[in-house]
Amino acid sequence: MGLDDKLDNATDRLTGRGKEAVGAATDDESLRAEGKGQQSEADVKDAGEKAKDALGSVKDAFKR
């Protein structure tokens, strides 16, 4: 996973946490849900990148 991807995902995760916190503080369920969704999206992107990296490692192992 590239550094840019890690930073983008971390930014999305932090922004989502902020939205969730503001939503909880203001009793705005829509904003809370949006924040949780943004965090989940970042987690899914991380998992996809990790799977792609693992697949690349497997391909490299077979080239040897």
VEXNU-17567 format. One record per residue: y, x, z of N, C-alpha, C, O in turn; residue number from 1. Coordinates in Angstrom, 3 decimals. Example, Ala and Ser with C-alpha at 12.3 -4.5 7.8 and 13.67 -1.06 7.14 Angstrom:
2
      nc2      nc1      nc3     cac2     cac1     cac3      cc2      cc1      cc3      oc2      oc1      oc3 num
   -5.690   13.190    7.800   -4.500   12.300    7.800   -3.300   13.200    7.800   -3.319   14.236    8.465   1
   -2.250   12.850    7.080   -1.060   13.670    7.140    0.030   12.900    7.870    1.138   13.409    8.039   2
//
This chain:
64
      nc2      nc1      nc3     cac2     cac1     cac3      cc2      cc1      cc3      oc2      oc1      oc3 num
   -1.165    0.851    0.000    0.000    0.000    0.000    1.222    0.893    0.000    1.313    1.846    0.774   1
    2.152    0.578   -0.868    3.350    1.369   -0.980    4.330    1.094    0.148    4.298    0.048    0.797   2
    5.193    2.063    0.353    6.192    1.938    1.410    7.105    0.737    1.168    7.473    0.028    2.104   3
    7.466    0.518   -0.093    8.328   -0.623   -0.415    7.668   -1.945   -0.024    8.318   -2.842    0.513   4
    6.367   -2.051   -0.304    5.638   -3.277    0.048    5.604   -3.467    1.559    5.792   -4.577    2.056   5
    5.366   -2.384    2.284    5.324   -2.467    3.748    6.663   -2.911    4.305    6.723   -3.749    5.205   6
    7.733   -2.349    3.770    9.072   -2.710    4.250    9.411   -4.161    3.915    9.974   -4.876    4.745   7
    9.069   -4.595    2.703    9.330   -5.982    2.319    8.573   -6.951    3.222    9.125   -7.954    3.674   8
    7.307   -6.642    3.479    6.500   -7.518    4.320    7.004   -7.522    5.763    7.027   -8.568    6.412   9
    7.405   -6.359    6.262    7.935   -6.288    7.625    9.250   -7.070    7.730    9.500   -7.746    8.728  10
   10.075   -6.970    6.703   11.335   -7.713    6.684   11.069   -9.217    6.673   11.710   -9.973    7.403  11
   10.120   -9.646    5.842    9.767  -11.069    5.801    9.235  -11.537    7.153    9.572  -12.627    7.616  12
    8.407  -10.712    7.781    7.821  -11.084    9.063    8.917  -11.214   10.136    8.927  -12.176   10.903  13
    9.823  -10.253   10.182   10.905  -10.301   11.170   11.855  -11.467   10.923   12.301  -12.124   11.864  14
   12.156  -11.716    9.669   13.017  -12.850    9.339   12.348  -14.150    9.756   12.998  -15.054   10.282  15
   11.049  -14.236    9.519   10.302  -15.424    9.928   10.306  -15.612   11.424   10.442  -16.733   11.914  16
   10.157  -14.520   12.158   10.196  -14.615   13.628   11.563  -15.097   14.094   11.670  -15.904   15.017  17
   12.599  -14.592   13.447   13.954  -15.020   13.802   14.166  -16.495   13.539   14.725  -17.209   14.372  18
   13.716  -16.955   12.370   13.843  -18.381   12.047   13.061  -19.234   13.036   13.531  -20.281   13.480  19
   11.868  -18.774   13.373   11.053  -19.531   14.324   11.750  -19.612   15.677   11.762  -20.670   16.305  20
   12.328  -18.505   16.128   13.015  -18.478   17.420   14.253  -19.372   17.416   14.494  -20.112   18.370  21
   15.032  -19.301   16.345   16.227  -20.144   16.255   15.819  -21.614   16.184   16.451  -22.473   16.800  22
   14.772  -21.891   15.439   14.280  -23.266   15.354   13.828  -23.795   16.700   14.072  -24.953   17.037  23
   13.159  -22.928   17.479   12.716  -23.341   18.813   13.916  -23.564   19.741   13.931  -24.510   20.529  24
   14.912  -22.693   19.642   16.080  -22.795   20.515   16.934  -24.023   20.194   17.546  -24.618   21.082  25
   16.965  -24.391   18.912   17.797  -25.536   18.501   16.981  -26.805   18.310   17.512  -27.832   17.890  26
   15.699  -26.735   18.617   14.784  -27.866   18.465   14.747  -28.357   17.012   14.713  -29.559   16.750  27
   14.755  -27.403   16.081   14.702  -27.698   14.644   13.294  -27.366   14.145   12.992  -26.215   13.831  28
   12.445  -28.384   14.077   11.047  -28.183   13.687   10.917  -27.655   12.264   10.004  -26.884   11.967  29
   11.814  -28.061   11.393   11.774  -27.610   10.006   11.991  -26.093    9.922   11.277  -25.394    9.202  30
   12.972  -25.603   10.657   13.258  -24.169   10.657   12.123  -23.390   11.314   11.761  -22.305   10.859  31
   11.574  -23.942   12.372   10.423  -23.307   13.038    9.250  -23.175   12.081    8.620  -22.121   11.999  32
    8.960  -24.247   11.361    7.843  -24.242   10.412    8.102  -23.260    9.276    7.188  -22.568    8.826  33
    9.343  -23.200    8.816    9.701  -22.256    7.754    9.472  -20.818    8.224    8.959  -19.988    7.474  34
    9.851  -20.535    9.454    9.657  -19.200   10.016    8.191  -18.844   10.143    7.792  -17.727    9.816  35
    7.388  -19.777   10.611    5.951  -19.536   10.727    5.327  -19.313    9.353    4.462  -18.455    9.179  36
    5.779  -20.098    8.389    5.274  -19.944    7.025    5.627  -18.596    6.434    4.811  -17.980    5.748  37
    6.828  -18.140    6.693    7.262  -16.842    6.176    6.432  -15.716    6.796    6.082  -14.752    6.116  38
    6.124  -15.841    8.070    5.283  -14.832    8.727    3.875  -14.837    8.138    3.291  -13.779    7.904  39
    3.340  -16.014    7.904    2.002  -16.129    7.322    1.967  -15.547    5.916    1.002  -14.887    5.529  40
    3.016  -15.794    5.165    3.105  -15.257    3.807    3.087  -13.729    3.831    2.424  -13.102    3.005  41
    3.807  -13.135    4.766    3.823  -11.680    4.890    2.436  -11.157    5.269    2.009  -10.113    4.776  42
    1.740  -11.874    6.135    0.382  -11.475    6.530   -0.571  -11.522    5.338   -1.403  -10.631    5.168  43
   -0.448  -12.559    4.515   -1.306  -12.690    3.336   -1.014  -11.561    2.338   -1.932  -10.996    1.744  44
    0.262  -11.245    2.164    0.622  -10.139    1.263    0.039   -8.826    1.769   -0.477   -8.032    0.982  45
    0.118   -8.590    3.079   -0.467   -7.374    3.662   -1.967   -7.313    3.397   -2.491   -6.267    3.014  46
   -2.646   -8.416    3.598   -4.099   -8.457    3.383   -4.431   -8.181    1.920   -5.385   -7.460    1.627  47
   -3.667   -8.738    1.016   -3.884   -8.506   -0.410   -3.687   -7.049   -0.780   -4.468   -6.483   -1.546  48
   -2.648   -6.446   -0.239   -2.384   -5.031   -0.522   -3.494   -4.144    0.039   -3.911   -3.180   -0.604  49
   -3.965   -4.474    1.231   -5.050   -3.693    1.838   -6.333   -3.816    1.025   -7.058   -2.836    0.853  50
   -6.616   -5.017    0.526   -7.805   -5.214   -0.303   -7.690   -4.423   -1.600   -8.662   -3.825   -2.060  51
   -6.506   -4.424   -2.178   -6.282   -3.676   -3.414   -6.469   -2.179   -3.169   -7.064   -1.483   -3.992  52
   -5.964   -1.688   -2.044   -6.134   -0.274   -1.701   -7.610    0.064   -1.491   -8.077    1.116   -1.929  53
   -8.335   -0.819   -0.827   -9.754   -0.589   -0.572  -10.530   -0.570   -1.880  -11.426    0.256   -2.054  54
  -10.206   -1.452   -2.786  -10.873   -1.491   -4.081  -10.616   -0.200   -4.852  -11.514    0.335   -5.503  55
   -9.392    0.289   -4.774   -9.067    1.559   -5.425   -9.876    2.706   -4.855  -10.307    3.592   -5.594  56
  -10.087    2.698   -3.540  -10.888    3.741   -2.897  -12.341    3.669   -3.346  -12.977    4.701   -3.556  57
  -12.865    2.471   -3.493  -14.252    2.300   -3.943  -14.389    2.791   -5.379  -15.354    3.476   -5.715  58
  -13.426    2.441   -6.223  -13.465    2.893   -7.617  -13.437    4.416   -7.676  -14.169    5.022   -8.459  59
  -12.594    5.038   -6.848  -12.501    6.498   -6.826  -13.802    7.128   -6.375  -14.183    8.186   -6.877  60
  -14.492    6.494   -5.432  -15.759    7.035   -4.922  -16.810    7.053   -6.013  -17.629    7.970   -6.056  61
  -16.810    6.068   -6.896  -17.790    6.018   -7.974  -17.474    6.974   -9.113  -18.354    7.302   -9.908  62
  -16.243    7.419   -9.199  -15.864    8.370  -10.242  -16.385    9.762   -9.960  -16.482   10.583  -10.872  63
  -16.718   10.036   -8.726  -17.157   11.384   -8.350  -18.530   11.654   -8.754  -19.042   12.746   -8.508  64
//
